Every structure is written in structure tokens, then in C-alpha cells.
């Protein structure tokens, strides 16, 4: 067995799979290592009890908090990474997200480049991930000359009503940019796929545009690309000078195998990528690889995320509710000089969650009754980097996460804004009057939108990666998950991860394989 490759990519989420798609054109031998396997297409994919309550597709793994208390992280090890379970809301970060911004909790640092650096790659990523949306409806939307590849998902009647009445209040609701690869979008003569369970569920119809279906699969169609599943990257191995990584020690189905490569790309997710560098410590790198700055694992950010459910008199018979967003308070509000965040509709909550929320609000009602009186919202506020929020390893090798919330005031004020909106809606429509609220906030176990543990920058003393997401300390190692973020805005990070992976892929093609470089214009991107 020849275990030498030109490129090894570790991880198949939005970053790893997208850069695999980009680099497959190089003709070089590429090995992709994925810790998990394929999620089977089975009836349990859409079974809320199995997926949500029982955690059918989550690993039985404990991490530890700052007090050494164990928790089970809400993550997934499988082909496609967490994108198999994501909600596929694919936003561009706003221009302000790349700048220094003051918040209630402190200051969000500027990125070492601005929005324009990623603009063309955002466009490419929107095409690859089949994003449905509508330009010029959200006043915070960043500049671009390109339309979305597909028109927005149509609002169901109650959502259309909600949108119209929000506009009467002077708000600017907009269609969520959603990554969907539905057969009816490509061919009107195909039987349409009607989706319901979506956020947090794998999609057996493969209409969700996740990393596996839209970029990894076409990459694997090329003979030069190989995927090995159930392959846990145990450590990175350096040469005698400690300047280059020569290979990866991996556990593949309980066997330890050493793979070698000229170039290694890490995309395990912000926590696990940091853990991999720390696990790879050796005599030349006693604090972990790429860690001369002592920044590996630091500045972990998770977003402040949570659900608010409005119990109303308005009958909500929506099947696919996840279609509307609101960013009017993204940069602040009349009563807030600091940014608050953004609000989205989410997929319908699972029966167990709704029944739990309704115990005091509407005791005795069935889930079907409750479902018709609820509208489910997802709120996101920006988390700020702190060197004390960090990933470390315990003596037994398990992951430990030191985390304290930052900027939580913005998130609490965002909740108040949503409740205030419904008070005003109640003056227009009595069915929105006297709303009762329930919900939940994600805690550390949610690991929501994890990012920032291997931040990039121009100064090797304060950052782990350079502007091309190559480690400062190692000549041939790149990172393309959300670890590189120096700040995280308040929008879902998946599209930014994918756009940056395309950018880094372009750099690698030019820097490492210039004779094979083939840069195609946006208009020539083939949607597969």
C-alpha cells in the first residue's frame, strides 16, 4: 500500500470538502481523512426522537469545561462534517464584520483584510452551494454585482403575513439565503421535494446543499482524490528540523497507519483542529505544533445563540418555516449604540422541546395543537475573542474547554427587541397580541458556530496562521475551517468558511502547483 500523497486534507466539513473540490483540479494525489463514516439514508434521518432526543448521529464523547465537569458536545463526526446537520442558512459576513467594532462586551478586532478580498469567493461559494435568496431586501447586505443563483424560497401564508406586517412597522424582513439543491430548481419536470425536518437533521433526499453532496462528491469523482473514513488523525509528524510536517499518524478502524505528504491541510473544526496541533507536541515543539505564539486554542468564540418561541393566537400551518430573516438591529438600534445581532425563523422545534416549553403556557395541549400556535425564532449575537477562552488538553488527553460568555448583553437586548416587535404587531393584528414566550439558550455544550482557536494575522507573535491560512511556524500546513476567524460577526459562518477555502485553494494552486492553475470566471462555474 502506497501511503504517500501530494496533499492530505483532514476533515470533510465546509472547509475541508470545499478545498478538496478546489484542489482536485491540480491532478495531484489527494488523500482526505474523515474521522467518521457516512450517515446512512434511513427513516430515522427525520425521526425527531432519534435525532434530537436520542442523539442518534452524535458521538458518545465527553469534553470537559473549565471546572473539569464533563459535557457531551453537540457535534458530529461524519462525511460532510457538521454541514450534514446544519440549517443551510448561507450568509455573507457584512463589511463591518471585517472591521474593528465596539460592543457591549468590548471590541471586536479588525480582520487583516477587508470584505472585498472575499467578495468574489463568496459569489463562487453561493453558486457551488446553490444559494436561494434575494438581493437588496436586507439593508445590511454587503456589496456585490451578482444575483443569487436561485430565487428565494417562497414564504408560506403565515410567514408572508408576518413579513408584510413587519414591513408596516418599518422593519426590513428578508428571505433567508438558503443552500438548497432541490430537483425542481434544476428541472421543473422533476417531482418536487418537500422538506420539513431540516435544522439539525440529515437530509435523505440530499436536497440540503451540504459539503458532502455539493463539493466533496464531485471531488471524489476524480481519480486523483481518495477518501478514507473512520480515520482519526492522532498527530502530525514533523521532520528533524521541525519546520515541515512530513506525515499524519491516523487510527483507521483501530489500526494505526502513517501517511506522508508534501502538503497538509487541517479542517477538523475549531476545537478539534486546535486539539490536533496540541496533541502533536514534540521535542522541537513542546507546547504543540505551530504554537510559538502560545495562541493555539485561544480566542475560542461560539456565538450567542438560542431559540425564542412565540405562542400566539395566529394559526401557523407552515411546513418549512425557515425562510425569513431580520437584521435591522445588526448595527444597533434607536435605544442601543452597540450592535445587537440578527433574528431568523428556524425549522419547527421537535415535539419533546415544544411540549417542555409549553408545560406552563398551555398545559394539556398536544404537540399538534401547540405546533399551530407557535412561531420559532433563532437569535444570534456576536461573541468576542478572549485569550482566556481556550481549548487545552487534559493530562488524559481529553479536550478541555475554558469558556466564559462575552458580550451577552447584546443577546439579551436582542431578545427584548423581538418581544417588542410582537407587542407592536399586536396593535396591527390581534392574533399577535398577548404573546407568551418560551425558549432556550445554547450553553457550552452547544458548541455553536465554533471558531477562532487558530486565528490568522500578520504578526507571528499574536497569531497562528498567516494571511493565506498557512501556519507561521510550519512551511507546509494550512488550516481552512473557522479556526482562522479573528472575530465572528453574528451571522452563520458556513459560507465564509467555504469562501475562504476557495481563496486558500487558489493560493495553493498558484504557490505549489502553478502549472496546473486554472482560474475560471464566476459565470463558468458548473453546478453539479
C-alpha positions as CSV (number, residue, x, y, z in Angstrom):
1,X,0.0,0.0,0.0
2,X,1.4,3.4,-1.0
3,X,0.7,5.8,1.8
4,X,2.4,8.8,0.3
5,X,0.3,11.6,-1.2
6,X,0.9,15.1,-2.5
7,X,-1.8,16.5,-0.3
8,X,-3.5,15.3,2.9
9,X,-6.8,17.0,3.9
10,X,-8.0,16.3,7.4
11,X,-11.8,16.8,7.8
12,X,-14.7,16.9,5.4
13,X,-16.8,19.8,6.7
14,X,-17.4,23.1,4.8
15,X,-13.7,23.9,4.8
16,X,-12.1,20.5,4.0
17,X,-14.6,19.5,1.4
18,X,-14.6,22.8,-0.4
19,X,-10.8,23.0,-0.6
20,X,-10.8,19.4,-1.8
21,X,-13.1,20.4,-4.6
22,X,-10.8,23.3,-5.5
23,X,-7.6,21.3,-5.4
24,X,-8.9,18.3,-7.2
25,X,-8.2,20.1,-10.5
26,X,-4.5,20.1,-9.7
27,X,-4.2,16.5,-10.7
28,X,-2.1,15.8,-7.6
29,X,-2.7,12.8,-5.4
30,X,-5.0,13.9,-2.6
31,X,-5.9,11.9,0.5
32,X,-8.9,13.0,2.6
33,X,-9.1,11.6,6.2
34,X,-12.5,11.7,7.8
35,X,-12.9,10.8,11.5
36,X,-16.5,9.4,11.0
37,X,-18.3,7.5,8.3
38,X,-21.2,8.1,6.0
39,X,-24.6,8.9,7.6
40,X,-26.9,6.2,6.2
41,X,-30.1,7.3,4.4
42,X,-32.7,5.7,6.7
43,X,-36.1,6.5,8.0
44,X,-34.5,7.7,11.3
45,X,-32.9,10.7,9.5
46,X,-36.2,12.6,10.0
47,X,-37.2,11.0,13.3
48,X,-37.1,13.8,15.8
49,X,-37.0,11.4,18.8
50,X,-34.0,9.6,17.3
51,X,-32.1,12.6,16.0
52,X,-32.8,15.2,18.7
53,X,-33.7,13.4,21.9
54,X,-31.5,10.3,21.5
55,X,-28.7,12.0,19.5
56,X,-28.5,9.1,17.0
57,X,-25.8,10.7,14.9
58,X,-23.8,12.4,17.7
59,X,-20.6,10.9,19.1
60,X,-20.6,9.3,22.5
61,X,-17.8,11.6,23.6
62,X,-17.1,13.7,26.7
63,X,-15.3,17.1,26.7
64,X,-14.7,19.0,29.9
65,X,-15.4,22.5,30.9
66,X,-13.1,24.9,32.9
67,X,-14.2,23.2,36.1
68,X,-13.4,19.7,34.7
69,X,-17.1,18.9,34.5
70,X,-17.8,16.6,31.6
71,X,-20.3,17.5,28.8
72,X,-21.3,16.0,25.5
73,X,-20.6,18.4,22.7
74,X,-23.3,18.9,20.1
75,X,-21.0,18.0,17.2
76,X,-21.0,15.3,14.5
77,X,-18.2,13.2,13.1
78,X,-19.3,12.0,9.6
79,X,-18.6,12.6,6.0
80,X,-19.7,16.3,5.4
81,X,-18.9,17.2,9.0
82,X,-21.4,19.4,10.8
83,X,-22.8,20.6,7.5
84,X,-24.8,17.4,7.2
85,X,-26.8,18.7,10.2
86,X,-26.7,22.4,9.7
87,X,-29.6,24.6,8.7
88,X,-28.0,25.7,5.4
89,X,-28.5,29.4,6.0
90,X,-25.6,30.8,4.0
91,X,-24.9,34.4,4.7
92,X,-22.0,36.6,3.7
93,X,-20.4,38.4,6.6
94,X,-21.2,42.2,6.4
95,X,-18.5,44.8,5.6
96,X,-18.5,45.9,9.2
97,X,-17.6,42.3,10.4
98,X,-14.2,42.7,8.9
99,X,-13.6,46.0,10.8
100,X,-13.0,46.9,14.4
101,X,-16.3,47.3,16.1
102,X,-17.2,48.3,19.7
103,X,-19.7,46.1,21.5
104,X,-21.2,45.9,25.0
105,X,-18.6,43.3,25.9
106,X,-15.6,45.0,24.4
107,X,-14.1,45.4,21.0
108,X,-14.3,43.1,18.0
109,X,-10.9,43.2,16.3
110,X,-10.5,44.0,12.6
111,X,-9.5,41.3,10.2
112,X,-6.2,41.6,8.4
113,X,-8.1,42.0,5.1
114,X,-11.5,43.5,4.3
115,X,-14.7,42.2,2.8
116,X,-13.5,42.9,-0.8
117,X,-10.9,40.2,-0.5
118,X,-13.6,37.5,-0.1
119,X,-16.3,39.1,-2.3
120,X,-15.6,37.0,-5.5
121,X,-15.1,33.9,-3.4
122,X,-18.5,34.4,-1.7
123,X,-20.0,34.5,-5.2
124,X,-18.3,31.3,-6.2
125,X,-19.4,29.6,-2.9
126,X,-23.0,30.8,-3.4
127,X,-23.0,29.1,-6.8
128,X,-21.4,25.9,-5.5
129,X,-23.9,25.7,-2.6
130,X,-26.9,26.6,-4.7
131,X,-28.0,29.5,-2.5
132,X,-31.5,30.8,-2.9
133,X,-32.0,34.4,-1.9
134,X,-33.0,37.9,-3.0
135,X,-30.6,40.9,-3.1
136,X,-31.4,44.4,-1.9
137,X,-34.0,43.4,0.7
138,X,-31.7,43.4,3.7
139,X,-30.2,46.9,4.3
140,X,-27.1,45.4,6.0
141,X,-26.3,43.2,2.9
142,X,-22.7,43.7,1.6
143,X,-22.0,44.9,-1.9
144,X,-21.9,42.6,-4.8
145,X,-22.8,42.8,-8.5
146,X,-24.0,39.2,-8.7
147,X,-27.5,37.9,-8.1
148,X,-28.1,34.8,-6.1
149,X,-28.0,31.7,-8.2
150,X,-31.6,30.8,-7.4
151,X,-34.7,32.8,-6.4
152,X,-35.7,32.8,-2.7
153,X,-37.8,30.1,-1.1
154,X,-41.4,31.3,-1.2
155,X,-43.0,32.3,2.1
156,X,-45.8,30.1,3.3
157,X,-49.0,32.1,4.1
158,X,-48.4,32.9,7.8
159,X,-44.8,33.8,7.1
160,X,-45.9,36.1,4.2
161,X,-48.4,37.7,6.6
162,X,-45.6,38.2,9.3
163,X,-43.3,39.7,6.7
164,X,-46.0,42.2,5.5
165,X,-46.9,43.3,9.0
166,X,-43.2,43.7,10.0
167,X,-42.8,46.0,7.0
168,X,-45.8,48.0,8.2
169,X,-43.7,48.6,11.4
170,X,-40.9,50.0,9.3
171,X,-38.8,46.9,9.6
172,X,-36.9,45.1,6.7
173,X,-37.5,41.4,6.8
174,X,-35.9,39.4,4.0
175,X,-35.8,35.9,2.6
176,X,-33.1,33.8,4.2
177,X,-30.2,32.8,1.8
178,X,-30.7,29.1,1.9
179,X,-28.4,26.4,0.4
180,X,-30.8,24.0,-1.4
181,X,-30.3,21.6,-4.3
182,X,-33.9,20.6,-4.9
183,X,-34.6,18.7,-8.1
184,X,-37.4,21.2,-9.0
185,X,-34.9,24.0,-9.0
186,X,-32.9,22.4,-11.8
187,X,-35.7,20.8,-13.8
188,X,-39.3,21.9,-13.5
189,X,-40.4,18.5,-14.8
190,X,-39.0,16.7,-11.8
191,X,-41.1,15.6,-8.9
192,X,-40.6,18.3,-6.2
193,X,-39.0,17.6,-2.9
194,X,-41.0,19.0,0.0
195,X,-38.9,19.5,3.1
196,X,-39.9,19.7,6.8
197,X,-37.3,18.4,9.3
198,X,-34.2,20.3,8.3
199,X,-32.2,22.2,11.1
200,X,-30.3,19.6,13.0
201,X,-31.4,16.7,10.7
202,X,-29.5,14.9,7.9
203,X,-31.4,15.0,4.6
204,X,-32.0,11.7,2.9
205,X,-33.3,13.4,-0.2
206,X,-29.9,15.2,-0.4
207,X,-31.7,18.5,-1.2
208,X,-29.8,20.2,1.5
209,X,-26.7,21.7,0.0
210,X,-24.2,20.3,2.4
211,X,-20.4,20.0,1.9
212,X,-20.7,16.3,1.1
213,X,-23.3,16.5,-1.6
214,X,-22.2,19.6,-3.4
215,X,-18.4,19.7,-3.3
216,X,-16.9,16.5,-1.8
217,X,-18.8,14.2,-4.1
218,X,-17.6,15.8,-7.4
219,X,-14.0,15.9,-5.9
220,X,-14.2,12.2,-5.2
221,X,-15.3,11.6,-8.8
222,X,-11.7,12.4,-9.8
223,X,-9.3,9.5,-9.8
224,X,-6.6,11.5,-8.0
225,X,-8.7,12.0,-4.9
226,X,-9.1,9.3,-2.2
227,X,-11.3,9.4,0.9
228,X,-10.7,7.2,4.0
229,X,-13.4,7.2,6.5
230,X,-13.3,6.2,10.2
231,X,-9.8,7.7,10.2
232,X,-8.9,9.7,13.3
233,X,-5.9,12.0,12.9
234,X,-3.9,11.3,16.0
235,X,-0.9,13.5,15.4
236,X,1.1,15.5,12.8
237,X,4.7,14.4,12.5
238,X,7.5,16.9,11.6
239,X,10.9,16.4,10.0
240,X,14.1,16.6,12.0
241,X,14.2,20.5,11.9
242,X,10.6,20.8,13.0
243,X,9.9,23.2,10.1
244,X,7.8,20.9,8.0
245,X,5.1,18.3,8.6
246,X,6.1,15.1,6.9
247,X,3.1,13.0,7.7
248,X,0.0,12.1,9.7
249,X,-0.4,9.3,12.2
250,X,-4.0,8.1,11.9
251,X,-6.1,5.5,13.6
252,X,-8.1,3.8,10.8
253,X,-10.6,1.2,12.1
254,X,-8.4,0.6,15.2
255,X,-5.2,0.3,13.2
256,X,-2.5,3.0,13.4
257,X,-1.3,4.0,9.9
258,X,1.3,6.5,9.0
259,X,0.5,8.6,5.9
260,X,3.1,11.0,4.3
261,X,2.5,14.1,2.2
262,X,4.1,17.2,0.8
263,X,1.3,19.4,2.0
264,X,-1.2,19.0,4.9
265,X,-4.5,20.9,5.2
266,X,-6.3,20.8,8.6
267,X,-10.1,21.2,8.7
268,X,-11.3,19.4,11.8
269,X,-13.4,22.2,13.3
270,X,-12.1,24.9,15.6
271,X,-11.9,22.8,18.7
272,X,-10.5,19.6,17.2
273,X,-8.1,21.4,14.9
274,X,-6.6,23.2,17.9
275,X,-6.5,19.8,19.8
276,X,-4.7,18.2,16.9
277,X,-1.9,20.8,17.0
278,X,-1.6,20.4,20.8
279,X,-1.6,16.6,20.6
280,X,1.3,16.8,18.1
281,X,3.7,18.3,20.5
282,X,7.3,17.0,20.2
283,X,10.8,18.0,21.4
284,X,11.1,20.8,18.9
285,X,7.5,22.0,19.6
286,X,6.9,21.2,23.3
287,X,3.8,23.4,23.6
288,X,2.2,21.9,20.5
289,X,2.8,22.5,16.8
290,X,2.5,26.0,15.3
291,X,2.4,27.3,18.9
292,X,5.5,29.5,19.3
293,X,3.0,32.4,19.9
294,X,1.2,30.4,22.6
295,X,-2.0,31.2,20.7
296,X,-3.1,27.7,19.7
297,X,-6.5,27.0,21.2
298,X,-7.0,30.6,22.4
299,X,-9.8,33.1,21.4
300,X,-12.5,30.4,21.1
301,X,-15.8,32.0,20.0
302,X,-19.2,30.3,19.9
303,X,-21.8,33.0,19.0
304,X,-24.6,33.7,21.5
305,X,-27.3,31.5,20.0
306,X,-30.7,30.4,21.2
307,X,-34.3,29.9,20.4
308,X,-37.4,32.0,21.3
309,X,-40.8,30.5,20.5
310,X,-43.8,32.8,20.3
311,X,-47.0,31.2,21.5
312,X,-49.7,33.2,19.6
313,X,-53.3,33.0,18.5
314,X,-52.2,33.1,14.9
315,X,-52.5,29.7,13.3
316,X,-49.2,28.6,11.9
317,X,-49.6,25.7,9.5
318,X,-46.2,26.2,7.9
319,X,-44.4,23.1,6.9
320,X,-41.0,24.6,6.1
321,X,-40.8,27.6,8.3
322,X,-37.1,28.5,7.9
323,X,-37.5,31.3,5.3
324,X,-37.3,34.8,6.9
325,X,-34.6,36.9,8.5
326,X,-34.4,40.3,10.2
327,X,-31.1,42.3,10.6
328,X,-32.5,45.7,11.5
329,X,-30.6,45.7,14.8
330,X,-27.4,44.3,13.4
331,X,-25.5,47.6,13.8
332,X,-27.5,48.9,16.7
333,X,-30.9,50.4,17.4
334,X,-32.6,53.6,18.4
335,X,-32.0,52.7,22.0
336,X,-28.7,50.9,21.5
337,X,-25.4,52.4,20.3
338,X,-23.9,49.0,20.0
339,X,-24.7,46.1,17.7
340,X,-27.3,43.6,18.8
341,X,-27.3,40.8,16.2
342,X,-29.8,39.1,13.9
343,X,-33.0,37.1,14.0
344,X,-34.1,34.2,11.8
345,X,-37.0,31.9,11.6
346,X,-35.9,28.4,12.3
347,X,-37.2,25.0,11.5
348,X,-40.1,23.8,13.7
349,X,-38.9,22.6,17.1
350,X,-39.2,18.9,17.8
351,X,-42.2,17.6,19.8
352,X,-40.3,17.0,23.1
353,X,-38.9,20.5,23.1
354,X,-42.3,22.2,22.4
355,X,-44.1,20.1,25.0
356,X,-41.4,21.1,27.5
357,X,-41.7,24.8,26.7
358,X,-45.5,24.7,26.9
359,X,-45.8,23.0,30.3
360,X,-46.8,26.2,32.0
361,X,-48.1,28.2,28.9
362,X,-50.5,25.7,27.5
363,X,-50.6,22.6,29.8
364,X,-52.5,19.6,28.5
365,X,-52.3,20.5,24.8
366,X,-51.0,18.0,22.3
367,X,-47.9,18.7,20.1
368,X,-50.1,19.1,17.0
369,X,-52.2,21.7,18.8
370,X,-49.1,23.5,20.1
371,X,-47.4,23.5,16.7
372,X,-50.2,25.5,15.2
373,X,-49.9,28.2,17.9
374,X,-46.1,28.6,17.8
375,X,-43.6,30.5,15.7
376,X,-40.0,29.5,16.2
377,X,-37.2,32.1,16.0
378,X,-33.4,31.7,16.2
379,X,-31.3,34.6,17.6
380,X,-27.6,35.2,17.2
381,X,-25.4,37.9,18.8
382,X,-21.6,38.2,18.4
383,X,-19.3,36.5,20.7
384,X,-16.0,38.3,21.3
385,X,-12.5,36.8,21.3
386,X,-10.7,36.4,24.7
387,X,-7.4,34.7,25.1
388,X,-8.8,33.1,28.3
389,X,-11.5,31.3,26.2
390,X,-9.4,28.5,25.0
391,X,-9.0,24.8,24.1
392,X,-6.5,22.7,26.1
393,X,-5.8,19.1,26.6
394,X,-6.1,17.4,30.0
395,X,-3.4,15.0,31.2
396,X,-5.5,12.1,30.0
397,X,-5.6,13.6,26.5
398,X,-9.3,14.6,26.6
399,X,-10.4,18.0,25.4
400,X,-10.9,20.8,27.9
401,X,-12.8,24.0,27.0
402,X,-12.3,27.1,29.2
403,X,-15.1,29.4,28.2
404,X,-16.9,32.4,29.8
405,X,-19.5,34.3,27.8
406,X,-18.6,37.7,26.4
407,X,-21.0,40.4,25.1
408,X,-24.1,38.6,26.4
409,X,-25.8,41.9,27.0
410,X,-26.3,42.3,23.2
411,X,-28.0,38.9,23.1
412,X,-30.4,39.7,25.9
413,X,-31.3,43.1,24.3
414,X,-31.9,41.3,21.0
415,X,-34.4,39.0,22.8
416,X,-36.2,42.2,24.1
417,X,-36.3,43.6,20.6
418,X,-38.1,40.5,19.2
419,X,-40.6,40.7,22.1
420,X,-41.1,44.4,21.5
421,X,-41.8,43.7,17.8
422,X,-44.6,41.4,18.7
423,X,-46.1,43.9,21.1
424,X,-46.3,46.3,18.1
425,X,-47.6,43.6,15.8
426,X,-50.4,43.0,18.3
427,X,-51.6,46.6,17.7
428,X,-51.9,45.8,14.0
429,X,-53.3,42.2,14.3
430,X,-55.0,40.9,17.4
431,X,-53.7,37.4,16.7
432,X,-50.3,38.7,17.6
433,X,-51.4,40.3,20.8
434,X,-50.5,39.0,24.3
435,X,-47.8,36.6,23.0
436,X,-46.3,34.3,25.5
437,X,-42.7,33.3,25.2
438,X,-40.5,30.3,25.9
439,X,-37.2,29.1,24.6
440,X,-33.6,28.1,25.4
441,X,-30.1,29.5,25.1
442,X,-27.3,27.3,23.9
443,X,-24.6,26.7,26.5
444,X,-21.0,25.5,26.1
445,X,-22.2,22.0,25.0
446,X,-23.9,23.5,22.0
447,X,-20.5,24.4,20.5
448,X,-22.5,26.7,18.3
449,X,-20.5,28.0,15.3
450,X,-17.2,27.3,17.0
451,X,-14.3,29.4,15.6
452,X,-11.2,31.4,16.4
453,X,-8.8,29.0,18.0
454,X,-6.1,29.4,15.3
455,X,-6.5,33.0,14.4
456,X,-4.8,34.4,11.3
457,X,-2.8,37.6,11.1
458,X,0.4,39.3,10.0
459,X,2.2,39.1,13.4
460,X,3.6,35.6,14.3
461,X,3.7,36.6,17.9
462,X,-0.1,37.2,18.2
463,X,-1.5,34.8,15.5
464,X,-1.1,31.2,14.5
465,X,-1.7,31.5,10.7
466,X,-0.6,33.9,8.1
467,X,-2.9,35.7,5.7
468,X,-3.1,32.6,3.5
469,X,-4.0,30.5,6.5
470,X,-0.6,28.7,6.5
471,X,0.9,28.3,9.9
472,X,3.6,30.8,10.7
473,X,5.8,28.1,12.2
474,X,5.4,25.3,9.6
475,X,6.2,25.6,5.9
476,X,3.5,23.2,4.6
477,X,0.5,23.2,6.8
478,X,-2.7,25.2,6.2
479,X,-6.0,25.5,8.1
480,X,-9.3,26.0,6.4
481,X,-12.1,25.6,9.0
482,X,-13.4,28.5,11.1
483,X,-10.3,28.4,13.4
484,X,-8.8,31.2,11.4
485,X,-11.5,33.8,12.4
486,X,-10.2,36.7,14.4
487,X,-13.8,37.7,15.1
488,X,-17.1,36.1,14.1
489,X,-19.8,38.7,13.4
490,X,-23.3,37.5,14.2
491,X,-24.2,35.5,11.0
492,X,-23.9,31.8,10.4
493,X,-20.2,31.1,9.4
494,X,-20.6,28.3,6.8
495,X,-20.5,30.5,3.7
496,X,-17.4,32.4,5.0
497,X,-15.6,29.1,5.7
498,X,-16.4,27.9,2.2
499,X,-15.4,31.2,0.5
500,X,-12.1,31.3,2.4
501,X,-11.4,27.7,1.5
502,X,-11.7,28.7,-2.2
503,X,-9.4,31.6,-1.6
504,X,-6.8,29.5,0.1
505,X,-7.2,26.9,-2.6
506,X,-6.4,29.5,-5.2
507,X,-3.3,30.5,-3.3
508,X,-2.1,26.8,-3.0
509,X,-2.7,26.2,-6.7
510,X,-0.6,29.3,-7.6
511,X,2.1,28.7,-4.9
512,X,2.5,25.0,-5.0
513,X,1.2,23.8,-8.4
514,X,1.5,26.8,-10.8
515,X,1.5,24.8,-14.0
516,X,-1.9,23.3,-13.1
517,X,-3.6,26.5,-12.1
518,X,-6.9,27.1,-13.9
519,X,-8.8,30.1,-12.7
520,X,-12.4,30.1,-14.1
521,X,-14.6,33.1,-14.1
522,X,-17.7,33.0,-11.9
523,X,-20.0,32.7,-14.9
524,X,-18.3,29.4,-16.0
525,X,-18.8,27.6,-12.6
526,X,-20.6,24.4,-13.4
527,X,-23.2,23.5,-10.8
528,X,-23.0,19.7,-10.2
